[in-house]
């Protein structure tokens, strides 16, 4: 029998009304923000620019009216570029209309981008010249039906033309009635296995999720570096900004993150686990390099003792750590993959709260999240108010597949009715993730259903569970566990710089590891590699990397 979560009450941080469409949210943000700073960015020439809410609204309406004048109302429009101000404005323009936006992963090969355009049936694409080769391939394909190829470099001219049309009395874009059930986005997943599917998200799906997310935590200025084609960046930045009327700096990507943090002093930002791990390791690397490792350890002992007495001196005691992270960083919102608890707890002890959550593109994407005033280390938090979760067919330990239903759950997979039907059990979405819910409503994840190792004795083993435990060994950079010839194999990418004998030591440590595990969960084969594992564009390890 399935276990459904108990009903709990939450603190609402965001003081804003319910809204069913992105158009309502953008209009709300423009009115609330007005002349307040909204977005800081680098233009095409690399110069730092700044726009207030009124100005971003002006640009979005100009782009939107131009697209309507091109006959795009009710049609699909793709966006292809790295993160930029221009990307964000095109996103807002689509969100204020009956255009269906198809955000593309800018890191995909030309052939994959072309294939997505063939499958999606987009009528227009907005792109930068960086992707000229992909555009050329699309134009050569008989299956691509794009009629409007729009260069982002022409952004200012397009905005101008849109407003000339508005001034001439063409109000089709602004007067368009947008409904919550309208299809707003088709998002192609970047899964670790299999072919990507087009997730159809309505205005209601995305709006209700962003609103529930912002009500679950308070936040102010940020830097946004997660890829904008990823739904996580919408709830945490692109939609959160107009809801909260707060500003953010739009990073182009991860490579300049350290410099951007120091320059723009974010109060928070959203990140995948790899970025969180990197920050934590860099703190300790810097301390060791400067000969301050023991001082930092003693400081942590003092701080942790005082915290038990209700005395918080973390920001004062670890002032140098905080200054290296911009001086104002209070929290990191983390999701997208498993995060080792040692990083979550380690940064918390230093005064930076890692707010861990769980999401999936099909749920717009946030499903559960820890709160600043209600959290549990190692968990993915409690369900957002826009959805409920349950564990289907739990085993004797309470572990089973996570089921989700709510206003944030997708409309279905684009042009794939069979896959859509398979994804649901009645009105419950089958996440494919395994986990359990504790007595207080916190979700703990235990891996993907499709990754389960099924042994000849009928036992099921979650590779993610073993990977989590093995990752506690300090010199292991990455590990992937899988089945090979009926046995459990573990493949490691090791830190041979800090530990030159790592490849020999790992064999001994796996033997010790096996002594602590039941027989059916023991590692039979140990492999090492000299390079990182191949990853998706969202920095998840491709689990099928070793399959032909």
ZIWOHU-V286796 format. One record per backbone hydrogen bond with DSSP energy under -1.0 kcal/mol. NH is the residue of the N-H (numbers start at 1). CO is the residue of the C=O. E is the energy in kcal/mol with one decimal. If there is no record, write none. Layout:
BEGIN
((NH CO E) (NH CO E))
END
This chain:
BEGIN
((3 391 -1.7) (5 389 -1.6) (13 215 -2.2) (16 14 -1.1) (25 21 -1.5) (26 22 -2.8) (27 23 -2.4) (28 24 -2.5) (29 25 -2.6) (30 26 -2.3) (31 27 -2.1) (32 28 -2.7) (33 29 -3.1) (34 30 -2.1) (36 33 -2.6) (38 51 -2.7) (39 51 -1.8) (40 248 -2.2) (41 49 -2.3) (43 47 -2.8) (46 43 -2.0) (49 41 -3.6) (51 39 -2.5) (53 36 -1.7) (54 34 -2.4) (56 52 -2.2) (57 53 -2.2) (58 54 -2.0) (59 55 -2.3) (60 56 -2.4) (61 57 -2.4) (62 58 -1.8) (63 59 -2.3) (64 60 -2.6) (65 61 -2.5) (66 62 -1.9) (67 63 -2.2) (68 64 -2.0) (69 65 -2.5) (70 66 -1.2) (71 68 -1.8) (72 67 -2.1) (75 72 -2.7) (77 100 -3.0) (78 124 -2.7) (79 102 -1.6) (80 126 -2.9) (88 84 -1.9) (89 85 -2.3) (90 86 -2.0) (91 87 -2.2) (92 88 -2.3) (93 89 -2.5) (94 90 -2.3) (95 91 -2.3) (96 92 -1.2) (97 94 -1.6) (100 75 -2.6) (101 184 -2.8) (102 77 -2.7) (104 79 -2.5) (108 105 -1.8) (113 109 -2.2) (114 110 -2.4) (115 111 -2.2) (116 112 -2.0) (117 113 -1.8) (118 114 -2.0) (119 115 -2.0) (120 116 -2.4) (121 117 -1.4) (123 76 -2.6) (124 76 -1.3) (125 148 -2.3) (126 78 -2.8) (127 150 -2.5) (128 80 -1.2) (131 128 -2.1) (132 129 -1.7) (135 131 -2.3) (136 132 -2.4) (137 133 -1.8) (138 134 -2.2) (139 135 -2.6) (140 136 -1.2) (141 138 -1.2) (147 123 -2.9) (148 123 -1.6) (150 125 -2.9) (152 127 -3.5) (154 151 -1.5) (155 152 -2.2) (158 154 -2.4) (159 155 -2.6) (160 156 -2.1) (161 157 -2.4) (162 158 -2.6) (163 159 -2.1) (164 160 -2.0) (165 161 -2.0) (166 162 -2.0) (167 163 -2.9) (168 164 -1.2) (169 166 -1.7) (170 165 -2.3) (171 169 -1.1) (175 171 -2.8) (182 179 -1.6) (184 201 -2.1) (185 201 -2.3) (186 101 -2.0) (187 199 -2.6) (189 197 -2.0) (199 187 -3.1) (200 412 -2.9) (201 185 -2.5) (203 182 -1.8) (204 180 -2.8) (206 202 -2.0) (207 203 -2.7) (208 204 -2.4) (209 205 -1.4) (210 206 -2.3) (211 207 -2.4) (212 208 -2.2) (213 209 -2.3) (214 210 -2.5) (215 211 -1.7) (222 247 -1.5) (224 249 -2.8) (230 227 -1.9) (233 230 -1.4) (234 231 -1.0) (235 231 -1.6) (236 232 -1.7) (238 233 -2.0) (239 234 -3.0) (240 234 -1.1) (241 237 -2.6) (243 239 -1.5) (244 240 -2.9) (245 241 -1.6) (246 241 -1.4) (248 38 -1.9) (249 222 -2.0) (250 40 -2.7) (251 224 -1.9) (257 254 -2.0) (260 256 -2.6) (261 257 -2.5) (262 258 -1.8) (263 259 -1.9) (264 260 -2.6) (265 261 -1.5) (267 221 -2.1) (268 221 -1.2) (271 333 -2.7) (275 272 -1.2) (276 272 -1.4) (277 273 -3.0) (278 274 -2.1) (279 275 -2.1) (280 276 -2.3) (281 277 -2.7) (282 278 -2.2) (283 279 -1.9) (284 280 -1.6) (285 281 -2.4) (286 282 -2.6) (287 283 -2.0) (288 284 -2.3) (289 285 -2.5) (290 286 -2.1) (291 288 -1.2) (292 287 -3.5) (296 292 -2.3) (297 293 -2.0) (298 294 -2.5) (299 295 -2.3) (300 296 -1.9) (301 297 -1.8) (302 298 -2.2) (303 299 -2.8) (304 300 -2.8) (305 301 -1.7) (306 302 -2.3) (307 303 -2.5) (308 304 -1.3) (310 307 -1.6) (311 306 -2.8) (317 313 -3.3) (318 314 -2.5) (319 316 -1.1) (322 318 -2.0) (323 319 -2.5) (324 320 -1.8) (326 323 -1.4) (327 322 -3.1) (330 267 -3.0) (331 267 -1.4) (332 353 -2.2) (333 269 -2.3) (334 355 -2.1) (335 271 -1.5) (343 340 -1.5) (344 340 -1.3) (345 341 -3.2) (346 342 -2.0) (347 343 -2.3) (348 344 -1.7) (349 345 -2.4) (351 348 -1.6) (352 347 -2.7) (353 330 -2.8) (355 332 -2.5) (356 354 -1.1) (357 334 -1.8) (358 368 -2.5) (360 365 -2.5) (363 360 -3.0) (364 361 -1.9) (367 358 -3.0) (368 358 -2.0) (369 382 -2.5) (370 356 -2.2) (371 374 -2.3) (379 376 -1.9) (380 443 -3.6) (382 369 -1.6) (384 367 -2.6) (387 384 -1.5) (388 405 -2.5) (390 403 -1.8) (391 3 -2.5) (392 401 -3.0) (395 399 -2.3) (398 395 -2.1) (400 435 -2.2) (401 392 -1.1) (402 433 -3.3) (403 390 -3.1) (404 429 -2.1) (405 388 -1.9) (407 386 -1.6) (409 406 -1.3) (410 362 -3.0) (411 200 -2.7) (414 198 -3.5) (416 413 -1.8) (420 416 -2.1) (421 417 -2.5) (422 418 -2.1) (423 419 -1.2) (424 421 -1.0) (425 428 -2.9) (428 425 -1.6) (429 404 -3.7) (430 423 -3.1) (431 402 -2.0) (434 447 -4.1) (435 400 -2.5) (436 444 -2.4) (438 442 -2.4) (441 438 -2.1) (443 381 -2.8) (444 436 -3.0) (446 434 -4.1) (449 432 -4.1) (452 449 -1.2) (453 461 -3.0) (455 459 -2.8) (458 455 -2.2) (461 453 -2.6) (466 462 -1.3) (467 463 -2.6) (468 464 -2.4) (469 465 -1.7) (470 466 -2.6) (471 467 -2.1) (472 469 -1.2) (473 470 -2.1) (476 473 -2.0) (477 493 -1.8) (478 493 -1.9) (480 491 -2.2) (482 489 -2.4) (484 487 -2.9) (487 484 -1.5) (489 482 -3.4) (490 525 -2.5) (491 480 -2.8) (492 527 -2.5) (493 478 -2.7) (495 475 -3.2) (496 494 -1.4) (499 495 -1.4) (502 499 -1.8) (505 501 -2.5) (506 502 -2.5) (509 505 -2.6) (510 506 -2.3) (511 507 -1.5) (512 508 -1.9) (513 509 -2.4) (514 510 -2.6) (515 511 -1.1) (516 513 -1.3) (517 514 -1.2) (521 518 -2.0) (522 519 -1.3) (524 488 -2.5) (525 488 -1.7) (527 490 -2.6) (529 492 -2.3) (536 540 -3.0) (539 536 -1.8) (542 534 -2.6) (545 542 -1.5) (547 544 -1.7))
END
